[in-house]
Structures are given as C-alpha cells and as structure tokens.
C-alpha cells in the first residue's frame, strides 16, 4: 500500500528575470492570474488532494510568498466592519484549517534539483509532491489530484507529462518510454529521462511539466550535486539515475497547461482562467472580441 502524500515542495527562489521589471521587487510567484497569485493557485491545487504541509524553498527577498498565507487580523477586521463578506471569505479560505506553511532557504541558485534537495530535512522520510507555480493546468480535476489518484493505484514515482513538438524538446526533460500501454490509461512506464535533448537525440516527445510525486530516495541522488544542463543541478538528472530498480511512471494529465514563466503563456492563462469564471466570462469575451476585431 502506498504511503500517503502529505507534503508538497514549492521551489520559489528564482529571480524571475523573464518578467523584469515587474519582478525587480515582486517575486514571480506573486504575479496574479485573474485575482490570485500564482503561488496560491499552486497551493490550492495541492490542498485539493489532501496535502496539508506546504514547504516553500525561498531565497533572500522572497518572504512575500510566505507572508501572503499568514493571518492578517487588521485586514480581516476592516472587512468585517465594512460588511465585505465575500472579500472576507476569500481571505479566510486561502488555506485549509489544518494546513501548515513552512519555508527553507536555497542559499545559491544552483537549479531545481538543488532547490528540492534544500527541503530534505522538512520532508524527511516521506513521499512528497513538487509543484512549480509558474506551470498552471486548467482542468476539471486538478492536475496533482489526478496524479495522486494514480499514485494511490501504482505507488512509486510519477511525473506529469505532455506531448510537445519535436523541435521543442531542448526546452524540457524528456521521457525514454519503456511501455506505453493504452490499456493502462494515462500512465506511461519510464526507463529513462533526458534533460533538454536536441530534437534529433530526444527518445520521445513526452515532456515533463512542473508536477512530480517523488519518493524520499531522490535526496540521495541529489546529494552528489552533479551539474547538468546549464551548469545546474537538474532534478531530471537525479530522477534518471534513480529509475533503475524503481517504480517510475509518467502521467498524461487531463487539462491544458499554461507556461506562466513565459509572458505570452501568462497572458493566455489569465484569459483562459477568467473565461472559466461566470462573473467575468461575458465581459472578458466581449473585450477579446473587440480587440481581435471578431
């Protein structure tokens, strides 16, 4: 029987240089999609599958992400006094009652693998999830909930995957597929992983997005601090070394992924998520038609 997933790691120490000057002071994960910062969307996704411990891997000047989830009695008092019931509810429901926010520091920007390794003492000897806040998935069932449901069936390690055009493989971690049996549904057995291969060298076009369920043994493979693509400690490389003898799957999630680390992807996510809101969709659709001349 698989051990339950109670903890999630959010690597949020990056500088967000692609969004300068907006991110000169504001952490990238605090950029807003509709009316919530990216980090809140990610935390809500994790909470939707029963995760209660949220671990932020931060760096100098990135305390706003933790502060966002803190209790703000003064603001709540003002909202009560002014009869702002809807706004008060939005503030009070940011976190489930049993949730715990914890943080640790990544002292140097050494890559995603290093950021995950920095959370090892808080995670301990438990399976855990990793969510990258700038990867958003619009889905009827939250992406991580889909993956946890699959994990409950098969256990082991699972990464969220999607097909990409072959000429884009150098942007992603790519799966070397052992078995892609349609009878198994969304699950794909993995025999290897390659970080950002050239299109001609890519073993498939199934790419990893920012959703992972990992066993704690990954920390041992990250311990060696081997540098990979870009001179950074890559999580994909550590997973590739871990695969031999491990239970490892890719999961084709149901939904649409938006890369909010990219300006065009961020704008598209705002439009797509706004159109899911009954209170916003008519006005947003009218604005879009006017701007597009439709």
Buried (B, 14 or more C-beta within 10 A) or exposed (E): EBEBBBBBBBBBBBBBEBBEEEBEEBBBBBBEBBEBBBBBBBBBBBBBBEBBBBBBBBBEEBBBBBEBBEEBEEEBEEBEEEEBEEBBEEEEEBBBEEBEBEBBEBEEEBBBBBBBBBBBEBBEEBBBBBBBBBBBBBBEBBBBBBBBEBBEEBBBBBBBBBEBEEEEBBEBBBBBBEEBEEEBEBBBBBBBBBBBBEEEEBBBBBBBBBBBBBBBEBBEBBEEEEBBBEEBBBBBBBBBBBBEEBBBBBBBBEBEBBBBBBEEBBEBBBBBBBBEEEEBEEEBBEEEEEEEEE
